[in-house]
Amino acid sequence: MRSRTSIKDEWREVRLFQNRVLLAVLLMFLMLLGLLVRLYWLQVERHPHYATLSEGNRVRIQTLAPNRGLIYDRNGILLAENVPNYQLELVPEQVQDIDETLQRLAEIIHLRPADIEQFEKLRRTKRRFEPVPLRYNLSDEEVARFAVHRQDFPGVDIEARLTRRYPLGQITAHVVGYTGAITERELAERDAARYSGTSQIGKTGVERSYEDRLHGYPGIQQVETNAQSRVLRVLDTTPPVPGSDITLNIDVRLQKAAYDALGDYKGAVVAIDPRNGEVLALVSKPSFNPNLFVQGIDARTFNELQSDARRPLFNRALAGTYPPGSTIKPLVALAGLHYGVVTSTHSTFCNGRFILPGNPRPYRDWKRTGHGPTTMRSAIAESCDVYFYELAVELGVDRIHEFLGWFDLGRVTGIDLPGENGGLLPSREWKQRARREPWYPGETVNLGIGQGFMLTTPLQLAQSTARLANRGRAFLPRVVRGVHDPLDPEMTALPPVALPDYTARGEWHWVHISQSMQDVMHGRTGTARAAARGTPYRIAGKTGTAQVFTLAAEQEYNAEEIAATLRDHALFVAFAPADDPQLVLAVVVENGGGGSSVAAPMARQIFDAWLLPQETVAP
Amino acid sequence: MNMNRNPSSPIAQLLRGLHLDLPLLAGLLALMGISMVVLWSAGGESSALLFRQGLRLAIALAGMLFIAQVSPHYLRMWTPWVYLAGVVLLLLVLVTGDIGKGAQRWLDLGFVRFQPSELMKLAVPMMVAWYLNDRPLPPRFADLLVAGLIVAIPAALIIEQPDLGTSLLVISGGAFAIFLAGLRWRWILGLFAMFAVAAPLAWHFMLHNYQKQRVLTFLNPESDPLNTGYHIIQSKIAIGSGGLFGKGWLNGTQSQLEFLPERHTDFIFAVIGEEFGLLGAALVLAVYAYVIARGLYMALQADKTYERIVAGSLTLTFFVYVFVNVGMVTGLLPVVGVPLPLISYGGTSMVTLLGGFGILMSIHSHRRFVSH
């Protein structure tokens, strides 16, 4: 190709080159001229201005902290706000002897060792000319006392700043999370400049997962100071950009109902709208007061919270893993229909025990006398174990694993909150990898009733039940409804994110499972019929009881005889109204005893709060 | 300018024998002299600092002397290999490099730490010139695409490190090479027009509000409470308070009182502005202009396409150094880490800069017809 077009024309090329060089010279000349004009502007025109700045007086840079975005519930109720408070701050660069200054300060303002400790930690995250908070929440008296002695403390000053407050405290602590003093490590992972005016960062919950949007961008102020570093005048201000406000899907009314329903039990409730994945309530109990963390929690209180055996800081809704127990049975039944290993009319005789060939140990039903002839529908309604032992063995572990995987178990759901646990959906391959042992047939038997290795979080239970309620379609569970950028006039709503569908082999599968689950609540022999008595709407639910420890084959379980911490976990999953599901609930009560007696009544209370007209539930 | 018929002083003869160009060398040495004088003041009158800078200059000068001896014929022959090695080293840096301060730029060879992106400042324009050398010029579209790729690959790798300053210099080196090869006017204008149209479109339709905010902060560092905003404000006070004649050597209060950060490295021009005033700053710019003029003169004298393009683009890149640095110190341009060439303290760019001038001298002194 080259031979055709290109006899290189040396002269033409030289001329071209000369042309380009000429153009470059012209451009460079203009650019140099630009630099000279700029220098002339700075050094001649503006010389008096800059000369004054450089002589005697000094120019300092102050960062202006952006206001952190607010957090609202879906109806606009404030969940996290900013309240002003007086804080004592110290600029290290302007203080000659910090230790000595702190000693003198302690004489007029109460400084706890924890304050000093916190101050030293924060100091390492700041540049020398940035103020470091030393004490928060100064009383009016302290402010007045410092004002009198202000001239003795160059580089120390009182600032009115905004700090975070959570009006609902414990009730929303595990969803909203809290902010706390930023650590060196957190700063190293972020753009330090964005945090130069603040000392707070989201630590858990939405405060953490939406930190980037909530935080905003700091402004900057050039100020002229005198020799004592007091501000004389402001030269130039670039205002900070406030963080975005965040609106949650959480409904405070439902959240409160769930919080109250759990009472003094340890446990969690997750409420999801199955039609779009909106998380309407998320409660983990016991909870804690998030306001304690905002202004630097002192070591003793923190240690108490940390070492509390009831683990109030632990978010059970996302990270607590529990055997699903019998709540898994509707899904196992659906798997049986899906793979065609059982029909809806198939009946088995339950005599209270199940013998696995080649295994001497019988698997017992929770009802020692057995349920008699049992179909799928009555097996779910009465929570017959033997039926599901048989079904599980026929399905085999591989198909159960595959099917439950389609219902979002065994991996994180991807909710927009930090710290989610993925639970455990066992398989042959997992057993070989984790335990270096093959899968034993007996383990399949246990898997059929949600015992053994399998672990789920309350969130996962809610998510898989939402998919069941919505006939195979599911959405990413989401706590945040929308983000309101301060530069935008309107809130950016986050649309629901659909997950891959599961399509049933027959639409009647859904109807059959739903009816079976309605029998649990409304049937003559349903395990949770007591909890559903008198509802004007129909609930489809399933109770579950998860063993905390295993009984020997013939040993009798007696709740009163064993320590409270070894008592069974009570579980309950449900959706309502059954023919048009609007709310899915997963309730897990640690050491609650039985799912039907403890967890189901709680769910009833929460359903009532959501589905009944408000007047009827109002106290 | 005819050295053949003018066998002047023995010094001139010696320099010619060493393949050095006296006018260019004089300009470079003048800049180094200025560097020493200003560093004494900016570095707090530290002789250790001055000594280290002197040592670096000596090493870099030796490198220049060495390269000047290599005939441009060999330089051209080795170009693709040097370029290829550079790209491989860049990849290596990305994979294994020292993750120091969040950026991976260094390759630790045990005895010396080496920054492959520095090598690319020379290798990229050389490679473009090598590629276009025996293509018909002005380059056709397909050739332009290849040349663009030659620039884009290492540039992307360097941005990835991330090192904005160096990638900017590498891109300009390559872009100048393409431009000097005789990029057609319609292409030059077309590119300008495309940028002018695309930028506002992208601004309105493709960027979110918070992204726009980031771009704005980048374009206007003073709105940013980063250290860079602080640097710029202090640097402008230093320069502005210098006035017409300056506060005098060692008398710059901004720089002496340690208000000015990075005063002996990237912001050294502010010290010049403060202590020597507008006149001193203009004089320094004049020396730079002289060096650039001499470089372009040597490029015009070169007798092969490859040599012309290499000499021209290296000289123009040198101008970019000066313009970007002075522009940023005076608050005209955003802060990207580009040193004031040959004056800023620091050795990494010194070797490549003088290496580039070594190439220029080699090209100039190995001409077939030394004079016309």
Interface residues (C-beta under 8 A of the other chain):
Chain A: R2 T5 S6 I7 K8 D9 R12 E13 V14 L16 F17 Q18 N19 R20 V21 A24 V25 M28 M31 L32 G34 L35 L36 R38 L39 Y40 L42 Q43 V44 R46 H47 H49 Y50 A51 L53 S54 E55 R58 V59 I61 T63 R127 A193 S196 G197 Y217 P218 G219 I220 Q222 D236 T238 V241 D485 L487 D488
Chain B: D134 R135 P136 L137 P138 R140 F176 F179 L180 A181 G182 L183 N209 Y210 Q213 T217 E222 S223 D224 P225 L226 N227 G229 Y230 I233 Q234 K236 I237 A238 I239 G240 S241 G242 G243 L244 T253 Q254 F259 G273 G277 L278 A281 A282 L285 A289 I292 L296 A299 L300 T305 R308 I309 G312 L316 F319 F323 V326 G327 T330 G331 L332
